[in-house]
Amino acid sequence: MHRNRIPGSLKAAYIFSLMPHAIRAYLMNRFSSREQEKLNDALQHLNTIPLAGRRAILRECISRLEHLRKRREQQLESSLILSMTVIAALVISSFVYAQIVLRTFIIIMALTVGPLTEEIFFRYFLFLQSGRRYGYLLCGLVSSLLFAAVHLPGSFLIFLKYLLCGVLLCGICYFRKSVFPALCAHAIANLTVIIM
């Protein structure tokens, strides 16, 4: 028999004939009457085929199963590669997303919460409120020194930079009689540091 000329029902009948009797009986009970009739016809036709023809059917079935196995392996390999690519992309994007969220959080903190808490503590309490009682010059100097120290400068020049910023912010508070302009100046200064 030629390989392409073996009908599927004949292959199915041959595989069915190789199964143990109990499995064949179980499957026959599950088939519809039409399926049983087709299978019985194929089994009768199978009995007329010589041994060489049966071997050809078996070879074709094995060849087909091998082809299906290779195709399944290729599909599995492709799906694993795709899955791993998607997972890697998700992991990388989550790191990028986390960095964006973290950077956004830092920017928001540097422009709002940081200046607000520092201005309330250093300029309002230590400078304006204490300055009324102990003198603005002394309280401005203490406030600016503490402001510079809290920022943990790595060198003396950076300490002087923060000290000068503290003095300037105290001057803004003194002349404007409000913390709000110093708060705005502090937020703008932080924004320029972030941008640069």
FIZA-820031 format. One record per residue (C-alpha): residue number from 1; residue in three letters; x, y, z. Coordinates in nm, 2 decimals, padded with zeros to 4 digits. Each point is the difference from the previous one (the first is absolute). Layout:
// residues N
ATOM drenke kolba      X      Y      Z
ATOM    NUM   Ala      X      Y      Z
...
***
This chain:
// residues 196
ATOM drenke kolba      X      Y      Z
ATOM      1   Met  00.00  00.00  00.00
ATOM      2   His  00.12  00.35 -00.08
ATOM      3   Arg  00.05  00.22  00.30
ATOM      4   Asn -00.24  00.28 -00.11
ATOM      5   Arg -00.27 -00.24 -00.09
ATOM      6   Ile -00.07 -00.15  00.34
ATOM      7   Pro -00.33  00.13  00.13
ATOM      8   Gly -00.02  00.14  00.35
ATOM      9   Ser -00.28 -00.25  00.10
ATOM     10   Leu  00.23 -00.29 -00.10
ATOM     11   Lys  00.28  00.14  00.22
ATOM     12   Ala -00.24  00.05  00.29
ATOM     13   Ala -00.12 -00.36 -00.05
ATOM     14   Tyr  00.35 -00.13  00.01
ATOM     15   Ile  00.09  00.19  00.31
ATOM     16   Phe -00.33 -00.12  00.15
ATOM     17   Ser  00.08 -00.36 -00.08
ATOM     18   Leu  00.33  00.02  00.18
ATOM     19   Met -00.17  00.11  00.33
ATOM     20   Pro -00.09 -00.25  00.28
ATOM     21   His -00.35 -00.15 -00.02
ATOM     22   Ala -00.12  00.18  00.32
ATOM     23   Ile  00.10  00.34 -00.14
ATOM     24   Arg -00.16 -00.08 -00.34
ATOM     25   Ala -00.33 -00.10  00.18
ATOM     26   Tyr  00.00  00.31  00.21
ATOM     27   Leu  00.06  00.23 -00.31
ATOM     28   Met -00.27 -00.18 -00.20
ATOM     29   Asn -00.25  00.08  00.27
ATOM     30   Arg  00.09  00.37 -00.02
ATOM     31   Phe -00.03  00.02 -00.38
ATOM     32   Ser -00.32  00.10 -00.17
ATOM     33   Ser -00.17 -00.27 -00.22
ATOM     34   Arg  00.13  00.18 -00.32
ATOM     35   Glu  00.36  00.00  00.14
ATOM     36   Gln -00.03 -00.37  00.09
ATOM     37   Glu -00.12 -00.08 -00.35
ATOM     38   Lys  00.29  00.19 -00.16
ATOM     39   Leu  00.25 -00.17  00.23
ATOM     40   Asn -00.15 -00.35 -00.07
ATOM     41   Asp  00.02  00.07 -00.37
ATOM     42   Ala  00.37  00.11  00.03
ATOM     43   Leu  00.08 -00.31  00.22
ATOM     44   Gln -00.16 -00.23 -00.26
ATOM     45   His  00.20  00.17 -00.28
ATOM     46   Leu  00.32 -00.02  00.22
ATOM     47   Asn -00.05 -00.38  00.01
ATOM     48   Thr  00.03 -00.02 -00.38
ATOM     49   Ile  00.33  00.20 -00.01
ATOM     50   Pro  00.32 -00.22 -00.01
ATOM     51   Leu  00.27  00.03  00.27
ATOM     52   Ala  00.22  00.23 -00.21
ATOM     53   Gly -00.29  00.24 -00.03
ATOM     54   Arg -00.06  00.00  00.38
ATOM     55   Arg  00.37  00.07  00.05
ATOM     56   Ala -00.03  00.30 -00.23
ATOM     57   Ile -00.30  00.12  00.20
ATOM     58   Leu  00.20 -00.04  00.32
ATOM     59   Arg  00.30  00.18 -00.15
ATOM     60   Glu -00.21  00.29 -00.11
ATOM     61   Cys -00.17  00.02  00.34
ATOM     62   Ile  00.34  00.00  00.17
ATOM     63   Ser  00.13  00.26 -00.25
ATOM     64   Arg -00.30  00.22  00.06
ATOM     65   Leu  00.03 -00.03  00.38
ATOM     66   Glu  00.37  00.09 -00.03
ATOM     67   His -00.09  00.30 -00.21
ATOM     68   Leu -00.27  00.11  00.25
ATOM     69   Arg  00.25 -00.05  00.29
ATOM     70   Lys  00.26  00.22 -00.18
ATOM     71   Arg -00.26  00.26 -00.08
ATOM     72   Arg -00.12  00.00  00.36
ATOM     73   Glu  00.36  00.04  00.13
ATOM     74   Gln  00.05  00.29 -00.24
ATOM     75   Gln -00.32  00.16  00.12
ATOM     76   Leu  00.09 -00.05  00.36
ATOM     77   Glu  00.35  00.14 -00.06
ATOM     78   Ser -00.15  00.30 -00.18
ATOM     79   Ser -00.25  00.06  00.27
ATOM     80   Leu  00.27 -00.03  00.27
ATOM     81   Ile  00.21  00.25 -00.18
ATOM     82   Leu -00.29  00.23 -00.04
ATOM     83   Ser -00.10 -00.04  00.36
ATOM     84   Met  00.35  00.07  00.13
ATOM     85   Thr  00.02  00.30 -00.23
ATOM     86   Val -00.32  00.14  00.14
ATOM     87   Ile  00.11 -00.07  00.36
ATOM     88   Ala  00.33  00.17 -00.07
ATOM     89   Ala -00.18  00.30 -00.15
ATOM     90   Leu -00.23  00.02  00.29
ATOM     91   Val  00.29 -00.02  00.25
ATOM     92   Ile  00.20  00.27 -00.19
ATOM     93   Ser -00.31  00.22 -00.03
ATOM     94   Ser -00.08 -00.04  00.37
ATOM     95   Phe  00.35  00.12  00.08
ATOM     96   Val -00.04  00.30 -00.24
ATOM     97   Tyr -00.34  00.07  00.14
ATOM     98   Ala  00.13 -00.03  00.36
ATOM     99   Gln  00.28  00.25 -00.09
ATOM    100   Ile -00.26  00.24 -00.15
ATOM    101   Val -00.22 -00.03  00.30
ATOM    102   Leu  00.29  00.05  00.24
ATOM    103   Arg  00.14  00.29 -00.20
ATOM    104   Thr -00.35  00.16 -00.01
ATOM    105   Phe -00.03 -00.06  00.38
ATOM    106   Ile  00.33  00.16  00.06
ATOM    107   Ile -00.08  00.30 -00.22
ATOM    108   Ile -00.34  00.05  00.18
ATOM    109   Met  00.17 -00.03  00.34
ATOM    110   Ala  00.28  00.24 -00.10
ATOM    111   Leu -00.25  00.26 -00.13
ATOM    112   Thr -00.26 -00.02  00.27
ATOM    113   Val  00.05 -00.19  00.32
ATOM    114   Gly  00.37  00.07  00.04
ATOM    115   Pro -00.02  00.37 -00.04
ATOM    116   Leu -00.32  00.03  00.20
ATOM    117   Thr  00.14 -00.19  00.30
ATOM    118   Glu  00.34  00.18 -00.01
ATOM    119   Glu -00.15  00.34 -00.04
ATOM    120   Ile -00.25 -00.05  00.28
ATOM    121   Phe  00.27 -00.13  00.23
ATOM    122   Phe  00.30  00.21 -00.09
ATOM    123   Arg -00.15  00.32 -00.12
ATOM    124   Tyr -00.33  00.02  00.19
ATOM    125   Phe  00.08 -00.15  00.34
ATOM    126   Leu  00.38  00.05  00.03
ATOM    127   Phe  00.02  00.34 -00.18
ATOM    128   Leu -00.33  00.19  00.00
ATOM    129   Gln -00.15 -00.12  00.33
ATOM    130   Ser  00.32 -00.03  00.19
ATOM    131   Gly  00.14  00.32 -00.16
ATOM    132   Arg -00.27  00.21  00.17
ATOM    133   Arg  00.12 -00.11  00.33
ATOM    134   Tyr  00.38 -00.05 -00.04
ATOM    135   Gly  00.08  00.22 -00.29
ATOM    136   Tyr -00.02 -00.06 -00.38
ATOM    137   Leu  00.38  00.01 -00.06
ATOM    138   Leu  00.08 -00.28  00.26
ATOM    139   Cys -00.30 -00.21 -00.10
ATOM    140   Gly  00.07  00.04 -00.37
ATOM    141   Leu  00.36 -00.12  00.05
ATOM    142   Val -00.11 -00.30  00.22
ATOM    143   Ser -00.27 -00.08 -00.25
ATOM    144   Ser  00.24  00.02 -00.30
ATOM    145   Leu  00.27 -00.21  00.18
ATOM    146   Leu -00.25 -00.27  00.09
ATOM    147   Phe -00.14  00.01 -00.36
ATOM    148   Ala  00.34 -00.05 -00.14
ATOM    149   Ala  00.09 -00.28  00.25
ATOM    150   Val -00.32 -00.19 -00.06
ATOM    151   His  00.08 -00.03 -00.37
ATOM    152   Leu  00.31 -00.20  00.08
ATOM    153   Pro  00.24  00.18 -00.22
ATOM    154   Gly  00.30 -00.21 -00.13
ATOM    155   Ser  00.24  00.30  00.00
ATOM    156   Phe  00.05  00.34  00.16
ATOM    157   Leu -00.10  00.17 -00.33
ATOM    158   Ile -00.33 -00.18 -00.01
ATOM    159   Phe -00.06  00.09  00.36
ATOM    160   Leu  00.06  00.36 -00.08
ATOM    161   Lys -00.24 -00.03 -00.30
ATOM    162   Tyr -00.28 -00.12  00.23
ATOM    163   Leu  00.09  00.26  00.26
ATOM    164   Leu -00.03  00.27 -00.25
ATOM    165   Cys -00.33 -00.14 -00.12
ATOM    166   Gly -00.12  00.00  00.36
ATOM    167   Val  00.10  00.36  00.05
ATOM    168   Leu -00.17  00.11 -00.33
ATOM    169   Leu -00.32 -00.19  00.09
ATOM    170   Cys  00.00  00.16  00.35
ATOM    171   Gly  00.05  00.34 -00.17
ATOM    172   Ile -00.30 -00.07 -00.23
ATOM    173   Cys -00.21 -00.09  00.31
ATOM    174   Tyr  00.11  00.31  00.19
ATOM    175   Phe -00.07  00.25 -00.28
ATOM    176   Arg -00.33 -00.16 -00.11
ATOM    177   Lys -00.12 -00.09  00.35
ATOM    178   Ser -00.12 -00.34 -00.13
ATOM    179   Val  00.14 -00.35 -00.05
ATOM    180   Phe -00.19 -00.04 -00.33
ATOM    181   Pro  00.25  00.19 -00.23
ATOM    182   Ala  00.29 -00.19  00.16
ATOM    183   Leu -00.20 -00.33 -00.06
ATOM    184   Cys -00.04  00.09 -00.37
ATOM    185   Ala  00.37  00.10 -00.03
ATOM    186   His  00.10 -00.33  00.17
ATOM    187   Ala -00.22 -00.21 -00.23
ATOM    188   Ile  00.15  00.18 -00.31
ATOM    189   Ala  00.35 -00.05  00.13
ATOM    190   Asn -00.07 -00.38  00.04
ATOM    191   Leu -00.15 -00.01 -00.35
ATOM    192   Thr  00.31  00.15 -00.15
ATOM    193   Val  00.21 -00.26  00.18
ATOM    194   Ile -00.22 -00.28 -00.13
ATOM    195   Ile  00.01  00.14 -00.36
ATOM    196   Met  00.37  00.04  00.00
***
